[in-house]
């Protein structure tokens, strides 16, 4: 136990959890400040890593609408917890106990459920499967309790916007954001959990620094620019023995100051270009043609981004406001006009990232 406390950082599996990426995320977080907010905490892996790394914050907030009971169970009962071995009988027993808020059952959830998910949304992990033993899970829970109590971490269960507004954050605070990913269905959250356009508008004007995690999405590139970090990863929510599906994990950052905008104007290149035309150009003329072509691509990209900023995002945000907590909801309303609401993200209205293609209005444009 003493050895584990000295060298290990607490971590728990979770659909989309950041135990593996947490080290890289913390590199982009200021080393000290007033308040550290883990907005969509999952199983708390980012908070635990930040504490383990020695970040110096006066206050800590760990927020999640779904897993807050898990953190409270760690805080209040972690020192008394002792995990049992995995079995279908134990899974069924704990699933029933968890409905009544039994702390032991709540603490066993990440150990028993597939991918560390929930009793409701996930099945049991393979009998005895996974690298973590019952003893290891016990030590992990107890160590996590010491982290939470040592920093007096505040545990909240609020909607993301309510959490941020209640905290009254400023330039010396930081928020780490790990919303449910666009175009992903991991079972823990419904498609209505987050409205990306609402989040984008809020974060673009945020008075505090933030670190944002997502897969590479054109909608986010338009809103926040290119990510500061990109890494190809294996999609873990599928059967990796049958499906080698890859994603690009990204990190965006913001320093809490309004970003300046730049308008770039280029004349589009003439479209009457046949391959034979280029065989008669000199090398300098070819280079000039390439230069102009790049300028035209940039012009088109800026036009597209302006269309999304000035028309698409405001329209989606207004629709979200009008359908808030109403039936039919935001996604059901979009489905009525033939827009795919099953992906869990309105990004499909304009662009859907699929492999190396962007699909828009029935057309597919290959990316280089």
N, C-alpha and C positions, 0 to 999 in steps of 0.2 A: 504493500500500500504506500509506504513512504517513498519507495523508488518510483512508483507510478506518478505520485504527486509532483515529484521533482522534475521528471522528464516529459510527461505526457500532457497533452491538452485535451480536455473533455470534448467528445464529438459524438453525435448520434445520427443515424441514417434518416433520411427524409426525402420524399420525391422532390427533386430539384434542390436538395440540400447543398450547402457550400463547404462541406468539410474539406474537400480537395482544393477548392479555389480560395479558401479563406486567407491563406498566407498572402496570395497575390492581391486580394482585395485590401487587406490591411496596409499594404505598401502605399496605397493611394489615400489613406486616411491620415489627417493631421495627428501628430504624436500626442498632442495635448489640447485641451479646450474645456468648455463649460459642460456640455451635455453630449453624450454619445447615444444615438438613437438607432436601434436595430428595428426597422419599421415593420417588416414582415419576417419575424424571427425564425419561422420554421421550427427547427429543433435547437436553435440558439448557437449554431456553430460559429457564426461570425462574431457574436458577442464573446463567446468563450475564447476564440482566437485573439481578439483584441485585448482581453484581460491577460491572457497568457503572454502576449507580446509586450506587456508592460505599458500600454497606452495610459496616459495620465489625464483622466477626465473627472470633473467634480461630481457629475451625476451620470447615471446610466439608466436607459429605458429599453426594455425588451418587450416588444409589442407583437401580438399575433392574435387574430380573432379566433383561431382554431386551436392553437397549442398553448395558450396561456395557462390552462389547468395543468399541463405537463410541467411547466416551470414552477408553478406554485407547489406542486407535489414534490419536486426536487428540493425546493427551498425549505419546505416545512417537514418533510419526511425522509429526505435523502439519507440521513445518517442511520436510520432504522431499516432501510430497505435491503432486502436480500432476494436476488432474482432466482427463479426456478428454471430448470431446463426447458427448452422448447418442446412442445408436443401439441397435438390437435386438441387434446382434452384441456390443457392449460390455456390455449388460445380461446376456446369456447367459454371456459370459466371466467377468464379475465374480461372477455367481450361483454359478458352479462354484468359483471361487477362494475365495469367502467360506466355503464348507463346510470348508475347510482352515485358516480363520482368517487369510487373507491380509489384512494391514492396508489395502493400497490398495483392495481390493474392499469392505472394511467401510466405509471412508471414502466410497466412491462410492455406497453404498446409498441414502442420503437424496436424492442427486442423481438417481439413475436410477429409483427406484421411485415408483409412483403415491402421491401424498399423503405422500411421504417415508417410506413404510412399509418393509417387509422384502422380501427376495428371495423368501422362502417364502410370505408371505401376500398380497403385492401384485404386480400386473403392472407393466410398464414405463410410465413417464410417456410422453406423446406424444413422438414423435421430435423433439427440439429444443424440446419444449414447456416451459412454465414461464418465469418471468421471469429466473431465475438462470442465467447462462452458466457454462461450465466455468471460465473465469478468475475469475468472482465466487465460485464455490464453492471454488476453491483458496484465495483470499484469506480467505474466511470460516473455513475449517478452520485456517489458520495463525493467524488472530486468536484463534480459540477456544483454541488451544493456549497462547497467551500468557496468557489468562485463567485456565486451569486451573493452569498452572505458577506464575503470579504469586501465586495464593492457596493453592497447595499443596492443591488440592481432593482429598479422599479419594474414591476411586471404589469402590463396593461393588456386589455382585450378590446381595443377600439378599432373602428374603421380607420383606415390609413390617414384620411384627411382630418378626422376628429383628433387623432393622436398628435399630428403635427401642429394643428391650431391650438390645442390645449397646452402644448409644451412651450409655446411662444418663443420660438427659436430665432437665433441671430447669427452674426458672422463668426462667433467663437464656438458654435455648436457644429455637429456633423450628423448627417443621416445616411445610413447605409440602406439601400432599397433593393429588395429582391422580390418584386411582384411575381404573381403567377405568370409564366412565360406565354407570349403570344403563340398561337397555333399549336399549343400543347394541351393535352388532356391527361393529367396524372391522377385524377380521381379525387384529390383532396379538396379542390375548390371548383365551384361552378363557373360557367362562362360569365356570369354577371358579377363576379367578385370585384373586378377592377375595370374601369373604363379608361383605356390607354390615352384617349384624347384629353380627358379631364386631367389625368395625371401629368401629361405633357405640358398642358397650359399652366398648371400649378407649379411644376418644377422649373419651367423656363423663367418664372418670376420669383423664385424662392429667395428669401433673404439669408439663406444659410447654405453652406457647402453640402454637397451630397456626392455619394458614390452609387452608381446605378448598374445593376447586372441584368443582362438579357442575352438571348441569341441575337445574331446579326439580323437587324430588321431595317429595311429601307425607311420606314416611317420614323424610326428613332434617329437614323442618320440625318434625315431632313430636319428633325427637331433639335438634335444635340450635336450634330457633326459626327465625324468619324470617331470610333471608340479609341481610347488610349491603349487598350489591350485586346488582342484577339487570340483565340486558341481553339484549334480543332479538337472536338471531344466526341467520344462514342455516346450515342443516345442510350441511357441506361434503363429507360422505362419500357424498352422493347426486349424481345428475346434475342440477346446478343449472339446466341448460337446460330440463329437463323437470319437475323437482320443486322447488317453492318451499317446502320444508318448513322451518319455523322452530322454534327451541328457545329457552329462557330460560336463559342462562348465569348462574350464581350464585356468590357467594363467602360462605362462613361463616367466622367467626373465633371463637377461644376464647383466654382469657387465662391458662389454666393453673390456674384456681381453680374449685372446685365451684360450680355454679350453684344458687341457692336456688329452691325450688318454692313455688307459690301455689295454693291450692285455692279455686275460685270456684263458688258454688252459686246456681242460679236455678230458680224454679218454671217449668216449661214452660207456654207459652201454650195456652189451650184450642183444640182442633182444629175446633170447630163454628163456623167462620167462613165465611159466604157473602159474595159481593161486595155483595149488597144491604144487608148488615149495616153496611158501612162508609159507605154513602151517608147514613146517619142520624147519624153521629158528628160532633161538633164538631171544629174544627181541633186544639184541645188534646187531645181524646180520640184523634184520629188519631195525634198525636205520641206519646202515651202508649202506644198500640198498637204503634207502630214501635219504641219503646224496649223494650217487653216482648218483642217478636219477636226483636230483636237479642240480648237476654238469653238467650232460648231457644236461638238458634243457638250462642251461646257455650257454653251448658250442654252441648249435643249435641257440640260440638267437644271439650270437655274430657273428656266421657265416652268419646269415640272415642280420644282420645290416651291416656287411662288404660288402655283395653283393649289398645292397642298396646304400651304400656310394660310393663304387668304380665303380659300373656299372650303376645302375638305374638312380641315380641323375645326373651324368655327361652326360649320354645319353639323358635324357629328356631336360637338359639345352641346349645341342648342337642343338637338334631338335627345341627348342623354338627360338634359335638365327637364325636358317636357315629359319624359317617360320614367322619371325617377320614382321608384317604388309604386309603379302603376302596372296594370295588366291591360294589354300586353306590354312587356318590358322592352328595353332598348334593343336587344338582339332579336326578339320575336318580331318587332316592328320592322327591322331591317330585312328579315327573312321574307316579309310580305312583298318586297320589291325584288326578290330573287337574289339577295346578297347572303352569302354563306355565313350563318351565325353559329355554326357548330364548331368553328375553330377556336372560339373563346376570345376573339380579338377583332375589332373593326379594322385592323390593318388590311384585311382582305378586301376592303372596299376599294382600295387603290392599288396595293401591291401585295402579292403573296409570295414570300421567298420560298422557292421550291428547288432544292439542289443548287444549280447555278442559273436559274431562270427567274425572271420577274414576270408575273402574269398580271395583265391589266386590260380590262374591257375586252376580254376574249382573245387578246393577242399575247404572244409570248416573245419576250426579248431576251436573248442570251447575253449574259454578262461575261466579261473577259477575265 
